[in-house]
Amino acid sequence: MKQDESLMTSRRFVPMFFTQFFGALNDNVFKQALLLVITYGWIQQQSAPVSTLNNLAALLFILPYFFFSATAGQIADKYERAQLVRGIKILEIIIMLIGSAGFLLGHLWLLLLALFLMGTHSTFFGPIKYAILPEILKPNELMSGNALFQSGTSMAILFGMILGGAVIASSEGNLLWISLTVVAIACIGYVFSRFILPQKVAAPDLDIDWNFIRTSFQTITYAKSLPLVFTILLGNSWYWFYGATYLTQIPQLTQQNLHASENVVSLLLTFFSVGIGVGSLLCRKIGGSEINIKMVPIGAIGLTVFALYLAASLAFVPERTGALLTLKDIFTQGWVYYHVMIAVTLLGISGGFYIVPLYAMMQAYSPRSHRARVVAANNILNAVFMVSSAIFSILILSVLKIDIKILFIITAVLSAIFSIWLLARLKPMLATAHLSLED
């Protein structure tokens, strides 16, 4: 862990780490606060059911990844990235001021506009933050840097959901406090961005194509022209399909299968997020600092085995009626509930093992002049896979009326099949591949 500790005191790494940490934190504080004020009716202009508005909010946040990822990748390759980050962070402050106005005026559509703009902010920031890592880190630091990024992002998501919920719960309807919170976090992120070191411009002569449809297809086509890189992107996107499938079902799993309260939802999300953070940090410690695929098979096995473990644990949960189990009850009702919590945590750890090497390899094997555009292609594919996950889950649970345990089993089997294909394809490619970090 010495290398991780040295990075966390490095002038090269720390500003970028905390800039992205506070960005992810703010995304989740704002999203969680918005979902809660919609759910509890604190916004009076609702003209649609709560479930519709919540799903609309989720869609609005992910839509910019389809529309703007390719353009964001071009911009990140053409211009100096430290300056771009600072500009994006200033825009985040403006967006949060718009969101604050929505909270204070009780204007739902202003809040949804701010959410869409936050998704746009994240879309433009994503290619920069992953393309900048190989520039500020040495090749033997890239695994550690990605491990810390993934761990930090997991913690930011968790803390953001907790903080957003806590501020709303304690404000008793006074939305001034959540408004001040999101603006303050945006300002802190901007302060850290001021310390990011200037970077060499990757492709200063690039002509940006503002037609996002054409650019998106060109970006994906370019990624497909690099068989190793494109295979890595597919492996990365499968992780997001898998994670979205499980995370989306945790509220339903908690209420219908565990017969437990919303506090238990937060508990399971906490175990999952902490698991990803722990797995990300252990990945570098166990797998070493060299960029390699060693931990991906271990993570892939875990994603299958522990999904089956979770499904089996749920099968032994006794049926209940009456009051929902509280946070305290869940620890006193028998070992089967501990098995569920352990399974969720191990799924998170396995996810950390799986995704950190894939992110490092994506950066290491992408041509320097196109690195941000490769990250943009990854973001487009991630969005496609996450939407596919939602359609897949709706088909299994709502159309076919199949039990959630069967959904988990099907996903586990699909994960095993995909992982076998992924590893069989990657290993011979990696044997002859050339790192592009020095290109």
N, C-alpha and C positions, 0 to 999 in steps of 0.2 A: 504493500500500500504506500511505500515511500514515494513512488512516482506520482500517485494520486495527490498526496499531500503537497508535493513540490508544485504541481500544477495549480493547486488551490492557493498558492502564494505567488504565482507567476504573473508578472505584469502583462505578459502576452495573452494569458488565458482568462484570468479573473474578470476583467470588464465584460468580455463576451459572454461568459457563463452567467453572470448576474443580469446582464441585459436580457438574455433569453429567459432566465428564470422568472424575472418580474413580468415579462410579456406573457408567459404561460400562466402565471399566477393571476394576472388581471383578466385574461380571457375567461378563466374559470370562476373568479369572483363575480364578474359581470353576468356570465351565463347563468350561474346558480341563483343569483339575486333575481334575475329576470324571470326564471322559471318559478321561483317561489312567489313573487308578487302576482304572477299570472294565476298560479294554482290557488292562492288564498284570496284572490279577488281584490287585491289592493289597487289594481288598475281598473277604473270604472268603465272604460270604453270597449270592453270585450263584446264582440258581436259573433263569436264562434265558441264552440265547446273548448274547455281547457285542454283536452287531449290534442285537439286540432292545432291550437296555438302552440303547444309545447313541441309538436312535431314540425310545425312551420318554423319555429325558432331554430331547431336543429338543422333543418334544410337550409335556412338562410345563412347559417354559419359555414356550411360546407360548399354551397354553390360557388363562391369565389374561387375555390380550388379548381373547378372545371373551367371557369371563364378566364382567369387571370394568371394561372401558374406558368404557362409558357412565356407570356410577356414578362412576368417577374423574373424568370430565368435569364432572358435576354438582357434585361436591365442590369441584373446582378453580374453578368459577364462583361458588359460594356463599360460600366462606371466603377469608380473607386468605392469599395464596399463599406468601409468605415463611415464615409460621408452618407452613403445610402441608409445605413442603420440609424444614424442620427436624424435624418429626415423622416424616416418611418416612425421613430419614437416621438417626434414632434406631432406627426399626424395622429398617433395614438392619444396624445393629450387632448387634441381637438375632438377626436371621436368620443373620448370619455366625457368631455364637456357637453357634447350632444346627448350622450346617454344620461348624464346627470340632469339635463333639462327635461328629458323624457320622464325620469323618476319624479322630479319635483313638480312637473306640470300634470303628472298622471296621464301622459300621452303614450299609448301603447305603440302606435306606429312609428313614433320617434325612437322608441326603445328598439324596435325591430330593425329600423334603419341603422342604428348604432351597432347592433349585433352583426348585421351584414357587413358594415364597414370594418368591424373588428376581424371578421373572417377574411376580408380583403387585406387588412394589415398583416395578418398571419400568413396569408398566401405570398405576399411580397417579401416577408421576413424569412420564410423558410429556406428558399434557395441560397440566400446570403449566409445564414448561420451555419449551414452544413458545408457550403463551398469555402467558407472562410477558415474552417478548422484545419484543413491541410496546409493552409498558408501560415497560420500562427503556431502550428505544432510541428515537431520533428516527426519523421516516420515512426520511430519507436514510441512516440507519445500518443499516436492517433487512437489506439485501442483505449487507453486510459481517458483521453479526452471525450471519446464517444460514450464511454461508460459513465463518466461524470455528467455528461449532457443528459443521457437517458435517465439516470438516477435523479438529477435535478428536476427534469421535466415531470417525472412521476410525482415527486414531492410537491412541486408547484401546483399540479392538478389537484392533488389531495388537499393541500393547504388552501387552495383557492375555493374549492367546494365547501370546506369547513368554514373558512372566513366569511364567504358570501352568505352562507346559512346563518352563521352566528350574528353577523351585523343585522341582517333582516329580522332574526328572532328577537334580538334585544332592543330593536328600535321602536317597537310597538306602533308601527305604521308611519313613523317619521323617516322618510326616505332621504333626508338630508345627509345622514351618516354614511349610507352606502354611496351616495354621490361623492362625498369628500374622499371616501376610501379609494374608489377607482381612479379618481384624478390624482391622488397622492401616489398611488402605485405607479401610474404612468409617468409621473415626474421623476420618481426614483429610478425607473428604467432608463429614462433619458440621461440622468446624471451619470450612470454607469457607462452609457454609450459614448460619452464624451472622452472616455479614457481608452477606447479601442484604438490600437495602433493603425496608422495608415497602411493600406495594402496595395500591392502591385495590381494594375488593371489587367484582367485576363484577355479581353478581346476589344481593345479601344476602337477598332475600325468596323465593328459589327453594326450593320444597319438594322434597326429595330422594326419589325413588322407588327403593326398595331391591330391587324386582323386576327383576333384571338382564336377564331375557329381554325383558320389556315395554320397559324403558328402552333396551335396545340397538336395538330396532325403532324406537322413537320418535326416538332420536338419528340413525339413518340416514335416517328419514323427514324430519326437520328439515333435514338436510344436502341431501337431494334437493330440498327446497323452494327452495334457493338454487342455481339452475342453474350459475352461474359457479363457485361454490365447489365444488359436487359434481363438476364436470368436472375441476377442479384436483385433487381428491382421487383421482379415477380415474387421472389422470396420475401422481400420486405413487405410487399402489398398483401401477401397472404397473412402475415402477422396482423395487419390491420383488419382484414376480414374476420379472422379468428377472434381477435380482441373485441371488435365491435359486436360480434355474435354473443359473446359471453357477458360483456359489460351491460349491454342493453337489456339482457334478461334478468339481471340481478334484482331489480325491484319486484318483478313478477315472481321470481323464484322465492324471494323473501316472504312475500305476502301469501302466495298460494301454496307453496311447498313447505315452507318453514312455519307458516301462520304467525309471522312476526311483524313487528312495527317498523316504521320508516327509520328508526334509529339503528336497527339491525342492517338496513341497506347501507347506511354510512359505515358501519363496522366492517361489512364484507368488502366494500370499496376501499376502505383503509388497508385491510389485509392484502388486497390485490395490488394496490399502489406501492405499499411497502415491499411486497414481494418483488415487483419489477425493479425497484431501487436496489434491493439487496442483490438480486440476480445480476444486475448491470455491473455492480462493483465487484462481485465475486468473479464475474466473467474474465475481467482483466487479471485478477489475482491467480486464478486457476489456469487460464489459457495463455498467460504471458503477454508481453507487450508487443510481440511480433504480430503483424496482421495475418491472420490465418482463420481457417474454417473449423478448427477443432471443437469449439463449443456449440456450433450450430446443431450437429447431430444430437448432442446431449439435450439441448433445449427442445428440439423437435420431438424426441422421445418423451420428454416430460409433458409437452403440450398434448400428446395423445394419452399417455398413461394416467396423468392426473385429471384429465377430463373424464376418463372412464371411472376413476376413483370418485370424482364428484357425483357423477350420475348414480353410481352404486350407493354412495352415502345418502343421497336424496331418496333412494328407494326404501331405505330403512327408517326414514323420518315418520313417526306416528301421525296419523290423521288427528286433527284437533278441531274443536269448535269453540265458540265463545270468544273471550277477549284475546287480542293478539299478544304474543309473547313480547316482553320488553327486553331492553338491553341486558338487564340483570337476569331475567328469566333464562335467556339463551345459554348462560353459563351454568345453569343449575338443573337443566332438563334432561341430562344424559349425554353419553359420549358421542352419540350420532351427530350432535350439533358441532362438537369439536372436530369431527371428521370433515364436516362441510367447510369449516373455517380453515383447517389445515390444507384441504384440497385447493381452495381458492388461493391461499398463500403460495403453495407450490406451483400453481399455474402461473402466478406472477413471476416467481423466480425463474421458471423455465422460459418465460417470455423474455426476460433480461438476458439469459444465456443465448437465446436465439437471435435477438435483434441487434445487439451491440456489434458483433462481428460483421453482420450484413451492412450496417451503416458505415463501418470503417472501410470495408471492401468497396462499397459504392464510391466513396471519396477517393480511395487509393488507386482504383483502376479506371477512373473517369479522366479523359484528357483535360488538362488544366484549362485550355481555352474554352471548353464546353461544360465545365464542371457544374456551374449553377444551373445550366439548362438540363443536365442529367438529373439534378435534384428536382427540378420542375417537373420533368417526366415522371419521376417517382411520386411526386405529390398528386399528379393527375391520376396515375394508376391507383394510388392509395384511396382517393376519393371514389373512383369507380368500384373498387373492391368493397369499400364501406357501404356504398349504396346497394351493391349486390348482396351484402350481408343482410341488410334490412329487408330486401325483397325475399331472400332465402328464408329468413326467420318468419316473415309474414306468411309465406306459402306453407311452411311446416306447421306453425302454431295456429294461424287463423283460418287458412283455407282448408288444409287437410285435417285440422283439429288433432294434431299429434302431440303427445305429452312432451313437456320441456326436457325431461330426462332423455327421451329419444332424440331430440334436437341435439343435445350435448354428445350423445353417442355417435350420431351421424357426422357431426363436425369433427369429432376425434378421429373417426375412420378416414374422412376426407383429408385431415391434416397428415395422417400417416402416409396416405397415398401420395399426396403432394410432396411431402418431405423426401420420400424415397426418390421421386422423380428429380427434385431439386438437387439433392446431393449427388445423384448419379450423373447429372448434367454438369454440375459445378466442378467436381474433382478433376476430371481430365482437362478442363479449361484452365483451372488455376495452376496446373502443373507446368503450363507453357506461357502463362500470362506475365506481363511486365508491368510493374508498378509505375504509375504516371506521376508520382509525387514530385519527381525532380524534372518533369517535362517543362 
